[in-house]
């Protein structure tokens, strides 16, 4: 089997005390998938931007992973003509 490499690009930005992370996956010969994650600073918490970045990124990657499982399920169904039962 030939080795494959897929890259995920993550962009993090701030919007009115909220952090947004966008994770984009560009698999070979497939449509791009994009996951979005948000984090907001609780007014009672200390402002540590890295924590917001980490949380928003984790949520964006989780969204992306869920979408990839859905794409995989649809591909399996096309091939087998049966509903797959994939676990997240």
N, C-alpha and C positions, 0 to 999 in steps of 0.2 A: 504494500500500500504506500502510495506517495503521501508525504507529509503535507498537511494543509495548515494555513495560518489565517485566523480571523482576528481582526482588530476591533476593539471597542474604543471609541473616542468619547471622553466625558468633558462637558463644558459646565462650569459652575458660575452662576451669577447671582446678584442680590436684587431683590424687589421689595421695597418697603418693609424692612425688618424680616423678610423671608429669604431663604436661600433656595434656589432652584438648580437642580442638576439634570442635565440631559445626556443620556448615554445612547450613542449611536453605534449599531453593529452593521457592518457591511460585509456579509458573507459573499464568497465568490459565486457568481451566476445566480444571485438571489436579490430580491428587493431589500432595501435598507429597513432595519427595524429601529425604532426610537422609544426609549423608556424615559419617563419623567419622574422625578422625585422632588418633594418639597420638605423643608424644615423651617420652623419659625422659632424665634427666641421667646421663651417664656419671660415676661417682665420681671419675675422673681429670681431669674437665673443670672449668673454672670455672663457677660458677653465674651464668648470664646468662639471666634469665627470658624476655627478648624472643626469644632464639634458639629456645627451646622452643615459644613461642607461634607463631613463624613456621613451624617444622617441622610442628607439629601441624596448623596451618591449611592448609599446602600439602598434607598428606596427606588432610585432610578434603575439600578441593576436588578432589583427584584421585579420591577415592572417589565424590564426587558426580558428577563428569564421567563416570566409568565407568557409573554407574547411568543417567545421562541418555542415553548411547549405547545402552545396553540397551533403554531405553524406546523410543527412536527406531527401533531395529531391529525391535522388536515391532510398532510402528505401521506401518512399511513392509511388514512381512510380512502384516499384516491387509489392507492395500490391494492389494498386488500378488499375494498368495498364493504368493510365492516367498521363499526365505531370502535376506535381504540380506547383503552382505559389506562391512561397515563397518570402517574402520580407526580405532583409538583415537588 
